[in-house]
Amino acid sequence: MSSRAKTLILHGWGGSDFPHWQSWLAGELAKDYGQVCFPLLDNPHFPTKKKWMSQVKEILKEFKPDIVICHSMANTLWFHLCEEGEIQVVQRLLMVSPPRMDLDLPTIKTFFPAPYPKKLYAKEVMLVTSTNDPYLNEEEATAMRIGLSVPMKIIQDGGHLNADSNYGEWPWVLNWVKNT
């Protein structure tokens, strides 16, 4: 897979605008003439599962990504899409800072509880978590890794791996996209 692989970047609740690492990554990939789709999903601060699923299914159908990169609640969305089973297999899936499967917050209640999908619709998967993520503790992260049967990279004291925890420029994720 090269830097010209078609990369779909999906944000979580509230979006991932600058200086978030997803915004930075989209720009870095585009600089090298990479094919990047970084959509603003419908009503990011007050999302509904039905609308986001519909929007992402259409994007997947039209863009046909090789790589999908999810942050936070985009992982939960991906799990629901996988359970529905109406998506195509991608080459690589990066799941960064997914929330716990039973998160209980009124604004995003349509997304939870979420299932562990039987199939992740990706040939290669990497789960990235942090030791102090407020939405997924270490035990929950380990349970998720086991439940999904995927490798996991654990970042020490990375918070929710977003701009608030100083994840703007993140060379590791750019290398992950480019180096396989």
Disulfide bonds with the S-S distance in Angstrom:
none
